[in-house]
Amino acid sequence: MKNITAALLLFFVTVHLVYAFPEPPEKKPAPGLKEVIIRTGVLHSPLPLDPTYSYDSYGLKKKILDSTPIIITENLDGWEQHGLGQAVFSGD
């Protein structure tokens, strides 16, 4: 019986504490803050890119060991483009 009483007491205290304190009001930025940020340009200006350690610069620095062109046909007769990015070969 003591366990049930303690559990009910804990439950009611928890419910009381949850509903006793209302949610805090929504935070709004200070008036004029947006204009100050736009005027200074410090907080939201993008940083310059450093391509030193990028995958693109790594690929450009790689040594090419072998280069073979891929030739599908001797000429491009029979190839047709349909829509965006679709190429179809008709053997007519």
TORTORMAR-217003 format. One record per atom (N, C-alpha, C): residue number from 0; x, y, z; atom name. Coordinates in steps of 0.2 Angstrom, whole numbers. Last residue first. Layout:
<lumlos>
<lumlo k="NUM" east="X" north="Y" up="Z" a="CA"/>
...
</lumlos>
This chain:
<lumlos>
<lumlo k="91" east="95" north="7" up="-441" a="N"/>
<lumlo k="91" east="92" north="7" up="-448" a="CA"/>
<lumlo k="91" east="97" north="8" up="-453" a="C"/>
<lumlo k="90" east="97" north="5" up="-427" a="N"/>
<lumlo k="90" east="102" north="1" up="-432" a="CA"/>
<lumlo k="90" east="99" north="2" up="-439" a="C"/>
<lumlo k="89" east="98" north="18" up="-416" a="N"/>
<lumlo k="89" east="94" north="14" up="-421" a="CA"/>
<lumlo k="89" east="98" north="11" up="-426" a="C"/>
<lumlo k="88" east="101" north="22" up="-400" a="N"/>
<lumlo k="88" east="104" north="20" up="-406" a="CA"/>
<lumlo k="88" east="99" north="16" up="-410" a="C"/>
<lumlo k="87" east="98" north="36" up="-390" a="N"/>
<lumlo k="87" east="96" north="30" up="-393" a="CA"/>
<lumlo k="87" east="99" north="28" up="-399" a="C"/>
<lumlo k="86" east="100" north="45" up="-376" a="N"/>
<lumlo k="86" east="102" north="44" up="-382" a="CA"/>
<lumlo k="86" east="101" north="37" up="-384" a="C"/>
<lumlo k="85" east="94" north="57" up="-365" a="N"/>
<lumlo k="85" east="93" north="50" up="-367" a="CA"/>
<lumlo k="85" east="95" north="50" up="-375" a="C"/>
<lumlo k="84" east="94" north="70" up="-360" a="N"/>
<lumlo k="84" east="99" north="65" up="-358" a="CA"/>
<lumlo k="84" east="98" north="58" up="-361" a="C"/>
<lumlo k="83" east="78" north="74" up="-362" a="N"/>
<lumlo k="83" east="84" north="76" up="-358" a="CA"/>
<lumlo k="83" east="89" north="70" up="-356" a="C"/>
<lumlo k="82" east="72" north="69" up="-378" a="N"/>
<lumlo k="82" east="71" north="71" up="-371" a="CA"/>
<lumlo k="82" east="78" north="74" up="-368" a="C"/>
<lumlo k="81" east="83" north="59" up="-387" a="N"/>
<lumlo k="81" east="76" north="60" up="-386" a="CA"/>
<lumlo k="81" east="76" north="63" up="-378" a="C"/>
<lumlo k="80" east="94" north="59" up="-401" a="N"/>
<lumlo k="80" east="93" north="61" up="-394" a="CA"/>
<lumlo k="80" east="86" north="62" up="-393" a="C"/>
<lumlo k="79" east="102" north="45" up="-410" a="N"/>
<lumlo k="79" east="96" north="50" up="-409" a="CA"/>
<lumlo k="79" east="96" north="52" up="-402" a="C"/>
<lumlo k="78" east="113" north="37" up="-421" a="N"/>
<lumlo k="78" east="112" north="40" up="-414" a="CA"/>
<lumlo k="78" east="106" north="45" up="-414" a="C"/>
<lumlo k="77" east="115" north="35" up="-434" a="N"/>
<lumlo k="77" east="111" north="30" up="-431" a="CA"/>
<lumlo k="77" east="109" north="33" up="-424" a="C"/>
<lumlo k="76" east="132" north="40" up="-435" a="N"/>
<lumlo k="76" east="125" north="39" up="-439" a="CA"/>
<lumlo k="76" east="121" north="34" up="-435" a="C"/>
<lumlo k="75" east="144" north="43" up="-430" a="N"/>
<lumlo k="75" east="138" north="44" up="-426" a="CA"/>
<lumlo k="75" east="132" north="43" up="-429" a="C"/>
<lumlo k="74" east="157" north="31" up="-434" a="N"/>
<lumlo k="74" east="153" north="37" up="-435" a="CA"/>
<lumlo k="74" east="147" north="37" up="-430" a="C"/>
<lumlo k="73" east="161" north="19" up="-427" a="N"/>
<lumlo k="73" east="166" north="23" up="-432" a="CA"/>
<lumlo k="73" east="163" north="30" up="-433" a="C"/>
<lumlo k="72" east="156" north="18" up="-410" a="N"/>
<lumlo k="72" east="155" north="17" up="-418" a="CA"/>
<lumlo k="72" east="160" north="21" up="-421" a="C"/>
<lumlo k="71" east="163" north="20" up="-398" a="N"/>
<lumlo k="71" east="157" north="15" up="-399" a="CA"/>
<lumlo k="71" east="156" north="13" up="-406" a="C"/>
<lumlo k="70" east="178" north="21" up="-391" a="N"/>
<lumlo k="70" east="174" north="22" up="-397" a="CA"/>
<lumlo k="70" east="169" north="17" up="-398" a="C"/>
<lumlo k="69" east="186" north="29" up="-379" a="N"/>
<lumlo k="69" east="181" north="24" up="-379" a="CA"/>
<lumlo k="69" east="177" north="26" up="-386" a="C"/>
<lumlo k="68" east="204" north="31" up="-378" a="N"/>
<lumlo k="68" east="197" north="34" up="-380" a="CA"/>
<lumlo k="68" east="192" north="28" up="-381" a="C"/>
<lumlo k="67" east="215" north="29" up="-365" a="N"/>
<lumlo k="67" east="212" north="26" up="-371" a="CA"/>
<lumlo k="67" east="205" north="28" up="-372" a="C"/>
<lumlo k="66" east="229" north="31" up="-356" a="N"/>
<lumlo k="66" east="223" north="35" up="-359" a="CA"/>
<lumlo k="66" east="221" north="31" up="-365" a="C"/>
<lumlo k="65" east="237" north="28" up="-341" a="N"/>
<lumlo k="65" east="235" north="26" up="-348" a="CA"/>
<lumlo k="65" east="229" north="30" up="-350" a="C"/>
<lumlo k="64" east="241" north="37" up="-330" a="N"/>
<lumlo k="64" east="245" north="31" up="-332" a="CA"/>
<lumlo k="64" east="244" north="28" up="-339" a="C"/>
<lumlo k="63" east="242" north="53" up="-325" a="N"/>
<lumlo k="63" east="238" north="48" up="-329" a="CA"/>
<lumlo k="63" east="243" north="43" up="-332" a="C"/>
<lumlo k="62" east="244" north="58" up="-308" a="N"/>
<lumlo k="62" east="248" north="56" up="-315" a="CA"/>
<lumlo k="62" east="243" north="51" up="-319" a="C"/>
<lumlo k="61" east="234" north="71" up="-301" a="N"/>
<lumlo k="61" east="236" north="64" up="-302" a="CA"/>
<lumlo k="61" east="239" north="63" up="-308" a="C"/>
<lumlo k="60" east="230" north="83" up="-300" a="N"/>
<lumlo k="60" east="237" north="82" up="-299" a="CA"/>
<lumlo k="60" east="239" north="75" up="-300" a="C"/>
<lumlo k="59" east="216" north="83" up="-302" a="N"/>
<lumlo k="59" east="220" north="86" up="-307" a="CA"/>
<lumlo k="59" east="228" north="85" up="-306" a="C"/>
<lumlo k="58" east="212" north="76" up="-290" a="N"/>
<lumlo k="58" east="212" north="73" up="-296" a="CA"/>
<lumlo k="58" east="216" north="76" up="-302" a="C"/>
<lumlo k="57" east="215" north="86" up="-281" a="N"/>
<lumlo k="57" east="219" north="80" up="-280" a="CA"/>
<lumlo k="57" east="218" north="76" up="-287" a="C"/>
<lumlo k="56" east="206" north="96" up="-284" a="N"/>
<lumlo k="56" east="213" north="97" up="-285" a="CA"/>
<lumlo k="56" east="217" north="91" up="-285" a="C"/>
<lumlo k="55" east="194" north="89" up="-281" a="N"/>
<lumlo k="55" east="195" north="91" up="-288" a="CA"/>
<lumlo k="55" east="203" north="92" up="-289" a="C"/>
<lumlo k="54" east="195" north="86" up="-268" a="N"/>
<lumlo k="54" east="195" north="81" up="-272" a="CA"/>
<lumlo k="54" east="197" north="83" up="-279" a="C"/>
<lumlo k="53" east="205" north="99" up="-259" a="N"/>
<lumlo k="53" east="199" north="96" up="-262" a="CA"/>
<lumlo k="53" east="200" north="90" up="-266" a="C"/>
<lumlo k="52" east="215" north="106" up="-253" a="N"/>
<lumlo k="52" east="214" north="99" up="-251" a="CA"/>
<lumlo k="52" east="208" north="96" up="-254" a="C"/>
<lumlo k="51" east="214" north="119" up="-259" a="N"/>
<lumlo k="51" east="221" north="115" up="-259" a="CA"/>
<lumlo k="51" east="220" north="108" up="-257" a="C"/>
<lumlo k="50" east="204" north="127" up="-261" a="N"/>
<lumlo k="50" east="204" north="121" up="-265" a="CA"/>
<lumlo k="50" east="210" north="117" up="-264" a="C"/>
<lumlo k="49" east="195" north="136" up="-251" a="N"/>
<lumlo k="49" east="202" north="134" up="-251" a="CA"/>
<lumlo k="49" east="202" north="127" up="-255" a="C"/>
<lumlo k="48" east="183" north="150" up="-253" a="N"/>
<lumlo k="48" east="185" north="142" up="-254" a="CA"/>
<lumlo k="48" east="192" north="141" up="-254" a="C"/>
<lumlo k="47" east="179" north="162" up="-241" a="N"/>
<lumlo k="47" east="182" north="160" up="-247" a="CA"/>
<lumlo k="47" east="184" north="153" up="-247" a="C"/>
<lumlo k="46" east="163" north="161" up="-232" a="N"/>
<lumlo k="46" east="170" north="161" up="-232" a="CA"/>
<lumlo k="46" east="173" north="159" up="-239" a="C"/>
<lumlo k="45" east="149" north="172" up="-234" a="N"/>
<lumlo k="45" east="152" north="165" up="-235" a="CA"/>
<lumlo k="45" east="160" north="166" up="-235" a="C"/>
<lumlo k="44" east="142" north="182" up="-221" a="N"/>
<lumlo k="44" east="146" north="182" up="-228" a="CA"/>
<lumlo k="44" east="149" north="175" up="-229" a="C"/>
<lumlo k="43" east="136" north="183" up="-209" a="N"/>
<lumlo k="43" east="133" north="179" up="-214" a="CA"/>
<lumlo k="43" east="136" north="179" up="-221" a="C"/>
<lumlo k="42" east="142" north="192" up="-201" a="N"/>
<lumlo k="42" east="140" north="185" up="-198" a="CA"/>
<lumlo k="42" east="138" north="181" up="-204" a="C"/>
<lumlo k="41" east="146" north="204" up="-208" a="N"/>
<lumlo k="41" east="151" north="200" up="-204" a="CA"/>
<lumlo k="41" east="148" north="193" up="-203" a="C"/>
<lumlo k="40" east="138" north="214" up="-213" a="N"/>
<lumlo k="40" east="140" north="208" up="-217" a="CA"/>
<lumlo k="40" east="145" north="203" up="-214" a="C"/>
<lumlo k="39" east="133" north="226" up="-208" a="N"/>
<lumlo k="39" east="140" north="224" up="-206" a="CA"/>
<lumlo k="39" east="142" north="219" up="-211" a="C"/>
<lumlo k="38" east="120" north="227" up="-213" a="N"/>
<lumlo k="38" east="125" north="232" up="-214" a="CA"/>
<lumlo k="38" east="132" north="230" up="-213" a="C"/>
<lumlo k="37" east="114" north="215" up="-209" a="N"/>
<lumlo k="37" east="115" north="216" up="-216" a="CA"/>
<lumlo k="37" east="120" north="222" up="-217" a="C"/>
<lumlo k="36" east="115" north="217" up="-195" a="N"/>
<lumlo k="36" east="118" north="211" up="-198" a="CA"/>
<lumlo k="36" east="119" north="212" up="-205" a="C"/>
<lumlo k="35" east="107" north="228" up="-193" a="N"/>
<lumlo k="35" east="114" north="228" up="-191" a="CA"/>
<lumlo k="35" east="118" north="223" up="-195" a="C"/>
<lumlo k="34" east="94" north="223" up="-198" a="N"/>
<lumlo k="34" east="98" north="228" up="-202" a="CA"/>
<lumlo k="34" east="105" north="229" up="-200" a="C"/>
<lumlo k="33" east="92" north="213" up="-188" a="N"/>
<lumlo k="33" east="93" north="211" up="-195" a="CA"/>
<lumlo k="33" east="96" north="217" up="-199" a="C"/>
<lumlo k="32" east="90" north="221" up="-176" a="N"/>
<lumlo k="32" east="96" north="217" up="-177" a="CA"/>
<lumlo k="32" east="97" north="215" up="-184" a="C"/>
<lumlo k="31" east="79" north="229" up="-175" a="N"/>
<lumlo k="31" east="85" north="232" up="-178" a="CA"/>
<lumlo k="31" east="91" north="228" up="-179" a="C"/>
<lumlo k="30" east="74" north="222" up="-160" a="N"/>
<lumlo k="30" east="72" north="226" up="-165" a="CA"/>
<lumlo k="30" east="79" north="229" up="-168" a="C"/>
<lumlo k="29" east="80" north="205" up="-157" a="N"/>
<lumlo k="29" east="80" north="212" up="-155" a="CA"/>
<lumlo k="29" east="78" north="217" up="-161" a="C"/>
<lumlo k="28" east="70" north="191" up="-160" a="N"/>
<lumlo k="28" east="76" north="195" up="-161" a="CA"/>
<lumlo k="28" east="75" north="202" up="-159" a="C"/>
<lumlo k="27" east="61" north="182" up="-148" a="N"/>
<lumlo k="27" east="61" north="186" up="-154" a="CA"/>
<lumlo k="27" east="67" north="190" up="-154" a="C"/>
<lumlo k="26" east="55" north="167" up="-142" a="N"/>
<lumlo k="26" east="61" north="172" up="-142" a="CA"/>
<lumlo k="26" east="61" north="176" up="-149" a="C"/>
<lumlo k="25" east="40" north="164" up="-134" a="N"/>
<lumlo k="25" east="44" north="163" up="-140" a="CA"/>
<lumlo k="25" east="49" north="169" up="-140" a="C"/>
<lumlo k="24" east="40" north="162" up="-116" a="N"/>
<lumlo k="24" east="37" north="165" up="-123" a="CA"/>
<lumlo k="24" east="42" north="164" up="-128" a="C"/>
<lumlo k="23" east="40" north="145" up="-109" a="N"/>
<lumlo k="23" east="43" north="152" up="-110" a="CA"/>
<lumlo k="23" east="40" north="155" up="-116" a="C"/>
<lumlo k="22" east="25" north="137" up="-104" a="N"/>
<lumlo k="22" east="31" north="137" up="-108" a="CA"/>
<lumlo k="22" east="33" north="144" up="-109" a="C"/>
<lumlo k="21" east="21" north="137" up="-86" a="N"/>
<lumlo k="21" east="20" north="138" up="-93" a="CA"/>
<lumlo k="21" east="26" north="138" up="-97" a="C"/>
<lumlo k="20" east="21" north="127" up="-73" a="N"/>
<lumlo k="20" east="26" north="132" up="-76" a="CA"/>
<lumlo k="20" east="24" north="132" up="-83" a="C"/>
<lumlo k="19" east="12" north="118" up="-69" a="N"/>
<lumlo k="19" east="12" north="124" up="-65" a="CA"/>
<lumlo k="19" east="16" north="129" up="-69" a="C"/>
<lumlo k="18" east="12" north="106" up="-77" a="N"/>
<lumlo k="18" east="7" north="111" up="-79" a="CA"/>
<lumlo k="18" east="8" north="117" up="-75" a="C"/>
<lumlo k="17" east="23" north="100" up="-71" a="N"/>
<lumlo k="17" east="23" north="100" up="-78" a="CA"/>
<lumlo k="17" east="18" north="106" up="-80" a="C"/>
<lumlo k="16" east="20" north="99" up="-57" a="N"/>
<lumlo k="16" east="26" north="103" up="-59" a="CA"/>
<lumlo k="16" east="26" north="104" up="-67" a="C"/>
<lumlo k="15" east="8" north="91" up="-58" a="N"/>
<lumlo k="15" east="8" north="98" up="-55" a="CA"/>
<lumlo k="15" east="14" north="102" up="-58" a="C"/>
<lumlo k="14" east="14" north="79" up="-62" a="N"/>
<lumlo k="14" east="9" north="82" up="-66" a="CA"/>
<lumlo k="14" east="8" north="90" up="-64" a="C"/>
<lumlo k="13" east="23" north="76" up="-51" a="N"/>
<lumlo k="13" east="25" north="77" up="-58" a="CA"/>
<lumlo k="13" east="21" north="81" up="-62" a="C"/>
<lumlo k="12" east="13" north="75" up="-41" a="N"/>
<lumlo k="12" east="18" north="80" up="-40" a="CA"/>
<lumlo k="12" east="21" north="82" up="-47" a="C"/>
<lumlo k="11" east="6" north="64" up="-45" a="N"/>
<lumlo k="11" east="3" north="70" up="-45" a="CA"/>
<lumlo k="11" east="8" north="76" up="-44" a="C"/>
<lumlo k="10" east="17" north="54" up="-45" a="N"/>
<lumlo k="10" east="13" north="55" up="-51" a="CA"/>
<lumlo k="10" east="10" north="62" up="-51" a="C"/>
<lumlo k="9" east="20" north="54" up="-31" a="N"/>
<lumlo k="9" east="25" north="56" up="-36" a="CA"/>
<lumlo k="9" east="22" north="58" up="-43" a="C"/>
<lumlo k="8" east="8" north="49" up="-26" a="N"/>
<lumlo k="8" east="10" north="55" up="-24" a="CA"/>
<lumlo k="8" east="16" north="58" up="-29" a="C"/>
<lumlo k="7" east="8" north="36" up="-33" a="N"/>
<lumlo k="7" east="3" north="41" up="-34" a="CA"/>
<lumlo k="7" east="5" north="48" up="-32" a="C"/>
<lumlo k="6" east="19" north="31" up="-27" a="N"/>
<lumlo k="6" east="19" north="31" up="-34" a="CA"/>
<lumlo k="6" east="14" north="36" up="-36" a="C"/>
<lumlo k="5" east="15" north="31" up="-13" a="N"/>
<lumlo k="5" east="21" north="34" up="-15" a="CA"/>
<lumlo k="5" east="21" north="36" up="-23" a="C"/>
<lumlo k="4" east="4" north="22" up="-14" a="N"/>
<lumlo k="4" east="3" north="29" up="-11" a="CA"/>
<lumlo k="4" east="9" north="33" up="-14" a="C"/>
<lumlo k="3" east="10" north="10" up="-18" a="N"/>
<lumlo k="3" east="5" north="13" up="-22" a="CA"/>
<lumlo k="3" east="4" north="21" up="-20" a="C"/>
<lumlo k="2" east="19" north="8" up="-7" a="N"/>
<lumlo k="2" east="22" north="9" up="-14" a="CA"/>
<lumlo k="2" east="17" north="12" up="-18" a="C"/>
<lumlo k="1" east="10" north="6" up="4" a="N"/>
<lumlo k="1" east="14" north="12" up="4" a="CA"/>
<lumlo k="1" east="17" north="13" up="-3" a="C"/>
<lumlo k="0" east="4" north="-6" up="0" a="N"/>
<lumlo k="0" east="0" north="0" up="0" a="CA"/>
<lumlo k="0" east="4" north="6" up="0" a="C"/>
</lumlos>
